Amino acid sequence: MSKQIHVFVGCALIMLLAVVVFVYQLYTRAMSGELGDKKYYSILQGLELEHRNDVDRTFVMIINNVNQAGVDVVGFPAEANQAARVWVILNRIGENGALFAVPERLKTKILCRDVDVVSSKKQGDNKVLERLYFSCLK
């Protein structure tokens, strides 16, 4: 073959490789962040809906392997009045280091004594527990 054909084939292969790398980058970015975390928030929202009308919300509720998805979740009573629960994933943390929690606005209303309950039962990833202890109410 002539030198021009070799150059053309080489350029075509390089361009094909560039397209493959670009598509891979798009895919990996789509599967992280908000879209990639969607399944975790869906699990939390489902639990919040299922337990929204529970009469007794004064205790810490731990649910392991929710929907056989390998996700462990805790429902914390929020604040001292226990008017609502905050659902937090115990064994996953977001790429940005944030907790997966629903409702997000009540995440800072978790009592430290309730985090102690989870920790004493040897539940939860160390990074999750660390973040819970950092923001819990004394």
C-alpha positions in Angstrom: 0.0 0.0 0.0 1.1 3.5 -0.5 2.3 5.8 2.2 -0.8 8.0 1.9 -3.1 5.1 2.6 -1.1 4.2 5.7 -1.3 7.8 7.0 -5.1 7.9 6.2 -5.7 4.6 8.1 -3.6 5.8 11.0 -5.5 9.1 11.2 -8.8 7.2 11.1 -7.8 4.9 13.9 -6.7 7.9 16.0 -10.0 9.7 15.4 -11.9 6.5 16.3 -10.0 6.1 19.5 -10.7 9.8 20.4 -14.4 9.2 19.8 -14.4 6.1 22.0 -12.6 8.0 24.8 -15.1 10.9 24.5 -18.1 8.6 24.7 -16.6 6.8 27.7 -16.0 10.1 29.5 -19.6 11.2 28.9 -20.9 7.8 30.2 -18.8 7.9 33.4 -19.8 11.5 34.1 -23.5 10.7 33.6 -23.3 7.7 36.0 -21.8 9.9 38.7 -23.3 13.0 40.4 -27.0 13.6 40.3 -27.9 11.1 37.7 -25.7 8.3 39.1 -27.1 8.9 42.6 -30.7 8.8 41.5 -31.2 5.2 42.7 -30.0 6.0 46.2 -32.4 9.0 46.5 -35.2 6.8 45.1 -34.6 4.3 47.9 -34.7 7.0 50.5 -37.8 8.6 49.1 -39.5 5.2 49.0 -38.8 4.6 52.7 -39.8 8.1 53.6 -43.2 7.6 51.9 -43.7 4.1 53.4 -43.0 5.3 56.9 -44.4 8.8 56.7 -47.5 8.0 58.8 -45.7 5.9 61.4 -47.2 6.8 64.8 -44.0 6.2 66.8 -41.1 8.0 65.3 -39.1 8.2 68.5 -36.7 5.4 67.8 -33.8 4.9 65.4 -34.9 2.5 62.6 -32.2 0.6 60.8 -33.1 -1.3 57.6 -30.4 -3.5 56.0 -30.2 -4.4 52.3 -33.2 -2.3 51.3 -34.8 -3.8 48.1 -31.9 -6.3 47.9 -29.9 -3.3 46.5 -27.0 -3.7 49.1 -28.0 -0.4 50.7 -28.3 -0.1 54.5 -30.5 2.8 55.7 -31.2 4.4 59.0 -34.3 6.5 59.9 -33.4 9.0 62.6 -36.0 10.9 64.6 -35.4 14.6 63.7 -34.9 16.9 66.6 -36.4 16.4 70.0 -40.0 16.6 68.9 -39.7 13.6 66.6 -42.2 15.1 64.2 -40.4 13.6 61.2 -37.6 11.1 60.3 -34.4 11.7 58.4 -33.4 8.8 56.2 -29.7 8.4 55.7 -27.8 5.7 53.7 -25.3 4.1 56.0 -22.9 2.4 53.6 -22.6 4.9 50.7 -21.3 8.4 50.4 -21.6 10.8 47.5 -18.6 11.5 45.2 -18.5 15.0 46.8 -18.3 13.5 50.3 -21.9 14.4 51.1 -24.4 12.1 52.9 -27.4 10.7 51.0 -30.2 12.0 53.2 -34.0 12.6 52.7 -35.3 15.2 53.6 -32.1 17.1 53.1 -33.2 20.0 55.1 -33.5 17.9 58.3 -30.1 16.3 58.0 -28.7 18.8 60.5 -31.4 18.0 63.1 -30.2 14.5 64.0 -29.3 14.0 67.6 -25.8 12.7 68.5 -27.3 10.2 70.9 -29.1 8.6 68.0 -25.9 8.4 66.0 -24.4 6.7 69.0 -27.2 4.0 68.7 -26.1 3.3 65.1 -22.4 3.3 66.0 -23.0 0.9 68.9 -24.7 -1.6 66.6 -21.6 -1.6 64.4 -23.7 -0.3 61.5 -22.5 2.2 58.9 -19.4 3.1 57.0 -16.9 5.0 59.1 -17.0 8.0 56.7 -20.8 8.2 57.0 -20.6 8.0 60.8 -17.9 10.7 60.8 -20.1 13.1 58.9 -23.1 12.3 61.1 -21.1 13.0 64.2 -19.8 16.2 62.6 -23.3 17.7 62.1 -25.4 16.1 64.9 -27.0 18.0 67.7 -25.5 17.5 71.2 
